[in-house]
Amino acid sequence: MTIVLSLLTQLLHVALIVAAAPTLAGAMDWLDARFASRSGPPVLLPWHDLLRLYRKTPMPADNVSPIMRFGPAVALGATLAAAALVPSFTLGMAMSPLADVLTVASLLAVARVAGTLAALDAGAAKPGLSAQRSSAIAVLAEPALLLSVTGLALMAGSFNLDLIIVQQREGILLPATASALVFTALVALVFADAGARDRTEDAIYSGTSLAMVRMTGWCRRLVLLNLIGGLFLPIGMATNESGSSGWAAGLFAWLCKLVVFGIGLSAIQTLAGRIPGRSLPDLIGVAALLALLAIVLVLASGGMA
């Protein structure tokens, strides 16, 4: 019975991720417009775009290699695999033994590399320059993410996400200062990820390939938000033995966290303005330094530094 429940919660989690990623993107676009005193696009517009693109046949250039043809699918698959490992509303899912923070960070890095290689393979000037900028940012962003999750793993004594979340919920993930530094680093990475996006994929992709590229970006943002919500706000998270009432409570808590994160991110972006591209390396560098400082604090508190 436990195996059946863990499989059921895993399937429900994946379905919720697929449904929530475009919806969250549409809600944040609407919030950005409302904070700027504009009416804003419909919340479900991303779903309309996905359906419209799905009906179109991709039209790649004749001279492209398989890298561009399969790059979007590889990037989406790696991102969805990372999303399946990060808990949303419940712990103890079927894939929880594989939910290693380093695995999650590595899958996100694979997705970014696949997307960048596909953009470079297009041979167009503007997408190529955009891919080069994305690569320069990824050189800093991916190590910063790895440092952040490594700091949490050192505090918990395990790289397993479920075990880290349980210890955080019980209040034994110490030192608290290091935990706060990792939290700040992850939030900075979320803002850097939002500021690094552009729409140059419209010039090189079409049809289902473009739909996969957009879905990859939306899922990546949701993975980062789920990491923050699960690792630092594990309030209301159920287990697979909690039953339907516990799952409903966990789902409600997860939705509330997404609403809070969405409103907070949109409000801060409206007040502070979108981060210019030239400032993104500085922001990511600060995040990496905060994560490194957290690791030093953890090692020093354990007498290992």
C-alpha positions as a LaTeX table, in Angstrom:
\begin{tabular}{lrrr}
\hline
Residue & $x$ (\AA) & $y$ (\AA) & $z$ (\AA) \\
\hline
Met1 & 0.00 & 0.00 & 0.00 \\
Thr2 & 2.86 & 2.38 & 0.81 \\
Ile3 & 4.36 & 1.80 & $-2.63$ \\
Val4 & 1.02 & 2.50 & $-4.29$ \\
Leu5 & 0.58 & 5.74 & $-2.31$ \\
Ser6 & 4.11 & 6.90 & $-3.13$ \\
Leu7 & 3.50 & 6.24 & $-6.83$ \\
Leu8 & 0.16 & 8.04 & $-6.68$ \\
Thr9 & 1.65 & 11.11 & $-4.99$ \\
Gln10 & 4.52 & 11.12 & $-7.50$ \\
Leu11 & 2.14 & 11.09 & $-10.47$ \\
Leu12 & $-0.02$ & 13.78 & $-8.88$ \\
His13 & 3.07 & 15.89 & $-8.19$ \\
Val14 & 4.24 & 15.69 & $-11.82$ \\
Ala15 & 0.76 & 16.56 & $-13.10$ \\
Leu16 & 0.61 & 19.56 & $-10.77$ \\
Ile17 & 4.02 & 20.78 & $-11.93$ \\
Val18 & 3.03 & 20.58 & $-15.59$ \\
Ala19 & $-0.21$ & 22.44 & $-14.85$ \\
Ala20 & 1.30 & 25.03 & $-12.51$ \\
Ala21 & 4.34 & 26.12 & $-14.56$ \\
Pro22 & 2.44 & 27.88 & $-17.42$ \\
Thr23 & $-0.27$ & 29.12 & $-15.05$ \\
Leu24 & 2.31 & 30.69 & $-12.73$ \\
Ala25 & 4.00 & 32.34 & $-15.72$ \\
Gly26 & 0.69 & 33.82 & $-16.85$ \\
Ala27 & $-0.19$ & 34.97 & $-13.34$ \\
Met28 & 3.17 & 36.71 & $-12.91$ \\
Asp29 & 2.85 & 38.45 & $-16.28$ \\
Trp30 & $-0.60$ & 39.64 & $-15.21$ \\
Leu31 & 0.74 & 40.82 & $-11.84$ \\
Asp32 & 3.61 & 42.67 & $-13.50$ \\
Ala33 & 1.10 & 44.51 & $-15.66$ \\
Arg34 & $-1.22$ & 45.28 & $-12.75$ \\
Phe35 & 1.62 & 46.66 & $-10.65$ \\
Ala36 & 2.47 & 48.89 & $-13.62$ \\
Ser37 & $-1.17$ & 50.10 & $-13.75$ \\
Arg38 & $-1.97$ & 48.18 & $-16.95$ \\
Ser39 & $-4.73$ & 45.68 & $-17.56$ \\
Gly40 & $-2.35$ & 42.88 & $-18.39$ \\
Pro41 & $-2.69$ & 39.72 & $-20.48$ \\
Pro42 & $-5.03$ & 36.87 & $-19.48$ \\
Val43 & $-3.62$ & 34.54 & $-16.84$ \\
Leu44 & $-4.18$ & 31.52 & $-19.09$ \\
Leu45 & $-2.46$ & 33.09 & $-22.10$ \\
Pro46 & 0.60 & 30.76 & $-21.80$ \\
Trp47 & $-1.73$ & 27.78 & $-22.15$ \\
His48 & $-3.24$ & 29.33 & $-25.28$ \\
Asp49 & 0.25 & 29.88 & $-26.69$ \\
Leu50 & 1.27 & 26.28 & $-25.98$ \\
Leu51 & $-1.80$ & 24.90 & $-27.72$ \\
Arg52 & $-1.30$ & 27.23 & $-30.67$ \\
Leu53 & 2.36 & 26.25 & $-31.04$ \\
Tyr54 & 1.57 & 22.56 & $-30.62$ \\
Arg55 & $-0.67$ & 22.70 & $-33.69$ \\
Lys56 & 2.12 & 24.18 & $-35.80$ \\
Thr57 & 4.71 & 22.09 & $-37.59$ \\
Pro58 & 8.32 & 23.00 & $-36.70$ \\
Met59 & 10.23 & 24.51 & $-39.63$ \\
Pro60 & 13.96 & 24.18 & $-38.83$ \\
Ala61 & 16.59 & 25.34 & $-41.28$ \\
Asp62 & 17.99 & 22.74 & $-43.65$ \\
Asn63 & 21.57 & 23.15 & $-42.44$ \\
Val64 & 20.99 & 22.53 & $-38.73$ \\
Ser65 & 22.36 & 19.48 & $-36.97$ \\
Pro66 & 20.49 & 17.11 & $-34.62$ \\
Ile67 & 21.66 & 19.31 & $-31.73$ \\
Met68 & 19.11 & 21.97 & $-32.61$ \\
Arg69 & 16.44 & 19.44 & $-33.49$ \\
Phe70 & 16.63 & 17.55 & $-30.21$ \\
Gly71 & 18.10 & 20.24 & $-27.93$ \\
Pro72 & 14.71 & 21.63 & $-26.79$ \\
Ala73 & 13.42 & 18.14 & $-25.99$ \\
Val74 & 16.55 & 17.29 & $-23.99$ \\
Ala75 & 16.34 & 20.57 & $-22.07$ \\
Leu76 & 12.65 & 20.07 & $-21.28$ \\
Gly77 & 13.19 & 16.45 & $-20.26$ \\
Ala78 & 16.05 & 17.34 & $-17.89$ \\
Thr79 & 14.05 & 20.20 & $-16.36$ \\
Leu80 & 10.97 & 18.03 & $-15.87$ \\
Ala81 & 13.14 & 15.34 & $-14.29$ \\
Ala82 & 14.50 & 17.92 & $-11.83$ \\
Ala83 & 10.96 & 19.16 & $-11.14$ \\
Ala84 & 9.81 & 15.59 & $-10.42$ \\
Leu85 & 12.50 & 15.24 & $-7.75$ \\
Val86 & 11.73 & 18.46 & $-5.84$ \\
Pro87 & 8.73 & 17.97 & $-3.49$ \\
Ser88 & 5.80 & 20.32 & $-3.78$ \\
Phe89 & 2.91 & 19.36 & $-1.49$ \\
Thr90 & 4.10 & 16.07 & 0.03 \\
Leu91 & 7.16 & 14.10 & 1.05 \\
Gly92 & 7.89 & 10.42 & 0.55 \\
Met93 & 7.12 & 10.24 & $-3.16$ \\
Ala94 & 8.27 & 7.29 & $-5.26$ \\
Met95 & 11.35 & 9.15 & $-6.50$ \\
Ser96 & 12.30 & 10.59 & $-3.11$ \\
Pro97 & 15.29 & 8.20 & $-2.71$ \\
Leu98 & 16.70 & 9.76 & $-5.89$ \\
Ala99 & 15.89 & 13.33 & $-4.81$ \\
Asp100 & 19.47 & 14.43 & $-4.32$ \\
Val101 & 20.11 & 18.17 & $-4.32$ \\
Leu102 & 23.22 & 17.69 & $-6.46$ \\
Thr103 & 21.18 & 15.65 & $-8.94$ \\
Val104 & 18.59 & 18.42 & $-9.18$ \\
Ala105 & 21.26 & 21.08 & $-9.73$ \\
Ser106 & 23.03 & 18.89 & $-12.30$ \\
Leu107 & 19.81 & 18.27 & $-14.27$ \\
Leu108 & 19.17 & 22.01 & $-14.42$ \\
Ala109 & 22.73 & 22.51 & $-15.67$ \\
Val110 & 22.22 & 19.84 & $-18.37$ \\
Ala111 & 19.04 & 21.59 & $-19.48$ \\
Arg112 & 20.82 & 24.92 & $-19.76$ \\
Val113 & 23.71 & 23.41 & $-21.73$ \\
Ala114 & 21.32 & 21.66 & $-24.14$ \\
Gly115 & 19.39 & 24.88 & $-24.75$ \\
Thr116 & 22.56 & 26.90 & $-25.26$ \\
Leu117 & 24.07 & 24.40 & $-27.72$ \\
Ala118 & 20.83 & 24.33 & $-29.70$ \\
Ala119 & 20.77 & 28.13 & $-29.93$ \\
Leu120 & 24.40 & 28.25 & $-31.04$ \\
Asp121 & 23.74 & 25.57 & $-33.66$ \\
Ala122 & 21.08 & 27.76 & $-35.29$ \\
Gly123 & 23.80 & 29.86 & $-36.90$ \\
Ala124 & 21.86 & 33.14 & $-36.56$ \\
Ala125 & 23.68 & 36.18 & $-35.23$ \\
Lys126 & 21.26 & 37.46 & $-32.59$ \\
Pro127 & 20.38 & 34.05 & $-31.06$ \\
Gly128 & 24.07 & 33.16 & $-31.08$ \\
Leu129 & 25.01 & 36.28 & $-29.16$ \\
Ser130 & 22.15 & 35.61 & $-26.75$ \\
Ala131 & 23.41 & 32.06 & $-26.23$ \\
Gln132 & 26.90 & 33.37 & $-25.55$ \\
Arg133 & 25.55 & 35.73 & $-22.89$ \\
Ser134 & 23.51 & 32.88 & $-21.43$ \\
Ser135 & 26.63 & 30.71 & $-21.30$ \\
Ala136 & 28.58 & 33.43 & $-19.53$ \\
Ile137 & 25.81 & 33.72 & $-16.94$ \\
Ala138 & 25.54 & 29.93 & $-16.58$ \\
Val139 & 29.25 & 29.67 & $-15.78$ \\
Leu140 & 28.47 & 31.64 & $-12.61$ \\
Ala141 & 24.86 & 30.61 & $-11.93$ \\
Glu142 & 25.26 & 26.83 & $-11.94$ \\
Pro143 & 28.23 & 26.80 & $-9.51$ \\
Ala144 & 26.33 & 29.24 & $-7.28$ \\
Leu145 & 23.37 & 26.86 & $-7.20$ \\
Leu146 & 25.67 & 23.92 & $-6.45$ \\
Leu147 & 27.31 & 25.83 & $-3.61$ \\
Ser148 & 23.90 & 26.73 & $-2.18$ \\
Val149 & 22.57 & 23.18 & $-2.10$ \\
Thr150 & 25.91 & 21.87 & $-0.83$ \\
Gly151 & 25.69 & 24.25 & 2.12 \\
Leu152 & 22.26 & 22.90 & 3.02 \\
Ala153 & 23.47 & 19.32 & 2.62 \\
Leu154 & 26.37 & 19.94 & 5.00 \\
Met155 & 23.96 & 21.35 & 7.58 \\
Ala156 & 21.65 & 18.34 & 7.28 \\
Gly157 & 24.35 & 15.71 & 6.94 \\
Ser158 & 22.64 & 14.38 & 3.80 \\
Phe159 & 22.08 & 15.38 & 0.19 \\
Asn160 & 18.57 & 13.91 & 0.13 \\
Leu161 & 15.91 & 16.60 & $-0.26$ \\
Asp162 & 13.32 & 14.87 & 1.92 \\
Leu163 & 15.75 & 14.49 & 4.82 \\
Ile164 & 16.85 & 18.12 & 4.55 \\
Ile165 & 13.23 & 19.31 & 4.52 \\
Val166 & 12.34 & 17.15 & 7.53 \\
Gln167 & 15.25 & 18.56 & 9.53 \\
Gln168 & 14.33 & 22.11 & 8.53 \\
Arg169 & 10.74 & 21.51 & 9.63 \\
Glu170 & 11.93 & 20.21 & 12.98 \\
Gly171 & 14.16 & 23.24 & 13.46 \\
Ile172 & 17.44 & 21.35 & 13.69 \\
Leu173 & 19.05 & 22.65 & 10.49 \\
Leu174 & 21.79 & 24.73 & 12.09 \\
Pro175 & 23.51 & 27.16 & 12.11 \\
Ala176 & 20.59 & 29.48 & 11.36 \\
Thr177 & 22.89 & 32.17 & 9.95 \\
Ala178 & 24.18 & 29.81 & 7.27 \\
Ser179 & 20.62 & 28.79 & 6.42 \\
Ala180 & 19.66 & 32.45 & 6.00 \\
Leu181 & 22.64 & 33.03 & 3.72 \\
Val182 & 21.66 & 30.10 & 1.49 \\
Phe183 & 18.08 & 31.38 & 1.37 \\
Thr184 & 19.30 & 34.81 & 0.24 \\
Ala185 & 21.56 & 33.21 & $-2.38$ \\
Leu186 & 18.70 & 31.16 & $-3.84$ \\
Val187 & 16.38 & 34.18 & $-3.98$ \\
Ala188 & 19.11 & 36.13 & $-5.81$ \\
Leu189 & 19.42 & 33.27 & $-8.31$ \\
Val190 & 15.66 & 33.40 & $-8.95$ \\
Phe191 & 15.87 & 37.11 & $-9.77$ \\
Ala192 & 18.96 & 36.54 & $-11.94$ \\
Asp193 & 17.18 & 33.75 & $-13.82$ \\
Ala194 & 14.20 & 36.03 & $-14.47$ \\
Gly195 & 16.44 & 38.85 & $-15.65$ \\
Ala196 & 18.44 & 36.62 & $-17.99$ \\
Arg197 & 15.48 & 35.62 & $-20.14$ \\
Asp198 & 14.80 & 37.09 & $-23.55$ \\
Arg199 & 12.58 & 36.15 & $-26.49$ \\
Thr200 & 15.27 & 35.41 & $-29.05$ \\
Glu201 & 14.00 & 31.82 & $-29.23$ \\
Asp202 & 11.16 & 33.16 & $-31.40$ \\
Ala203 & 13.71 & 33.79 & $-34.15$ \\
Ile204 & 15.10 & 30.24 & $-34.29$ \\
Tyr205 & 12.30 & 27.95 & $-33.10$ \\
Ser206 & 8.74 & 27.36 & $-34.16$ \\
Gly207 & 5.91 & 24.98 & $-33.45$ \\
Thr208 & 6.45 & 22.33 & $-30.80$ \\
Ser209 & 10.15 & 23.22 & $-30.44$ \\
Leu210 & 9.26 & 26.75 & $-29.36$ \\
Ala211 & 6.60 & 25.39 & $-27.01$ \\
Met212 & 9.20 & 23.13 & $-25.37$ \\
Val213 & 11.67 & 26.00 & $-24.99$ \\
Arg214 & 9.08 & 28.17 & $-23.25$ \\
Met215 & 7.89 & 25.32 & $-21.04$ \\
Thr216 & 11.50 & 24.66 & $-20.03$ \\
Gly217 & 11.92 & 28.22 & $-18.76$ \\
Trp218 & 8.64 & 28.14 & $-16.85$ \\
Cys219 & 9.47 & 24.79 & $-15.24$ \\
Arg220 & 12.95 & 25.95 & $-14.26$ \\
Arg221 & 11.50 & 28.92 & $-12.37$ \\
Leu222 & 9.01 & 26.64 & $-10.64$ \\
Val223 & 11.80 & 24.24 & $-9.62$ \\
Leu224 & 13.73 & 27.08 & $-7.99$ \\
Leu225 & 10.61 & 28.32 & $-6.18$ \\
Asn226 & 9.80 & 24.79 & $-5.00$ \\
Leu227 & 13.33 & 24.45 & $-3.69$ \\
Ile228 & 12.97 & 27.65 & $-1.69$ \\
Gly229 & 9.49 & 26.77 & $-0.49$ \\
Gly230 & 10.37 & 23.22 & 0.52 \\
Leu231 & 13.75 & 23.93 & 2.08 \\
Phe232 & 12.89 & 27.12 & 3.95 \\
Leu233 & 9.08 & 27.15 & 4.28 \\
Pro234 & 8.15 & 23.46 & 4.73 \\
Ile235 & 4.84 & 24.46 & 6.32 \\
Gly236 & 1.92 & 22.14 & 5.69 \\
Met237 & 3.83 & 19.57 & 3.63 \\
Ala238 & 2.14 & 16.17 & 3.91 \\
Thr239 & 3.49 & 12.64 & 3.63 \\
Asn240 & 2.22 & 9.87 & 1.40 \\
Glu241 & 0.52 & 8.26 & 4.43 \\
Ser242 & $-1.41$ & 11.42 & 5.29 \\
Gly243 & $-4.40$ & 10.45 & 3.17 \\
Ser244 & $-6.61$ & 12.68 & 1.08 \\
Ser245 & $-7.14$ & 15.25 & 3.85 \\
Gly246 & $-3.41$ & 15.61 & 4.43 \\
Trp247 & $-2.74$ & 15.87 & 0.72 \\
Ala248 & $-5.42$ & 18.54 & 0.36 \\
Ala249 & $-3.84$ & 20.53 & 3.20 \\
Gly250 & $-0.40$ & 20.15 & 1.63 \\
Leu251 & $-1.73$ & 21.21 & $-1.76$ \\
Phe252 & $-3.38$ & 24.28 & $-0.25$ \\
Ala253 & $-0.15$ & 25.22 & 1.55 \\
Trp254 & 1.85 & 24.78 & $-1.67$ \\
Leu255 & $-0.54$ & 26.96 & $-3.65$ \\
Cys256 & $-0.40$ & 29.64 & $-0.94$ \\
Lys257 & 3.40 & 29.65 & $-1.12$ \\
Leu258 & 3.30 & 30.01 & $-4.91$ \\
Val259 & 0.88 & 32.94 & $-4.59$ \\
Val260 & 3.13 & 34.63 & $-2.02$ \\
Phe261 & 6.25 & 34.03 & $-4.12$ \\
Gly262 & 4.54 & 35.29 & $-7.28$ \\
Ile263 & 3.27 & 38.47 & $-5.68$ \\
Gly264 & 6.58 & 39.09 & $-3.95$ \\
Leu265 & 8.68 & 38.61 & $-7.08$ \\
Ser266 & 6.40 & 40.78 & $-9.22$ \\
Ala267 & 6.27 & 43.53 & $-6.58$ \\
Ile268 & 10.03 & 43.63 & $-6.15$ \\
Gln269 & 10.63 & 43.62 & $-9.90$ \\
Thr270 & 8.17 & 46.49 & $-10.31$ \\
Leu271 & 9.70 & 48.55 & $-7.51$ \\
Ala272 & 13.34 & 47.87 & $-8.32$ \\
Gly273 & 12.96 & 47.48 & $-12.08$ \\
Arg274 & 14.21 & 44.61 & $-14.20$ \\
Ile275 & 17.83 & 43.80 & $-13.60$ \\
Pro276 & 19.97 & 44.94 & $-16.57$ \\
Gly277 & 22.00 & 42.28 & $-18.28$ \\
Arg278 & 25.32 & 43.85 & $-17.37$ \\
Ser279 & 24.45 & 43.57 & $-13.65$ \\
Leu280 & 23.49 & 39.88 & $-13.71$ \\
Pro281 & 27.07 & 38.57 & $-13.23$ \\
Asp282 & 27.43 & 40.82 & $-10.17$ \\
Leu283 & 24.17 & 39.53 & $-8.68$ \\
Ile284 & 25.09 & 35.90 & $-9.33$ \\
Gly285 & 28.57 & 36.51 & $-7.94$ \\
Val286 & 27.06 & 37.85 & $-4.73$ \\
Ala287 & 24.84 & 34.75 & $-4.52$ \\
Ala288 & 27.87 & 32.49 & $-4.96$ \\
Leu289 & 29.81 & 34.36 & $-2.28$ \\
Leu290 & 26.88 & 34.09 & 0.14 \\
Ala291 & 26.62 & 30.35 & $-0.49$ \\
Leu292 & 30.37 & 29.94 & $-0.02$ \\
Leu293 & 30.21 & 31.92 & 3.22 \\
Ala294 & 27.41 & 29.64 & 4.40 \\
Ile295 & 29.60 & 26.59 & 3.76 \\
Val296 & 32.46 & 28.17 & 5.70 \\
Leu297 & 30.10 & 28.89 & 8.63 \\
Val298 & 28.83 & 25.30 & 8.61 \\
Leu299 & 32.34 & 23.88 & 8.58 \\
Ala300 & 33.49 & 26.31 & 11.26 \\
Ser301 & 30.54 & 25.47 & 13.53 \\
Gly302 & 31.42 & 21.79 & 13.26 \\
Gly303 & 35.11 & 22.40 & 13.94 \\
Met304 & 36.05 & 21.34 & 10.43 \\
Ala305 & 37.30 & 24.66 & 9.10 \\
\hline
\end{tabular}
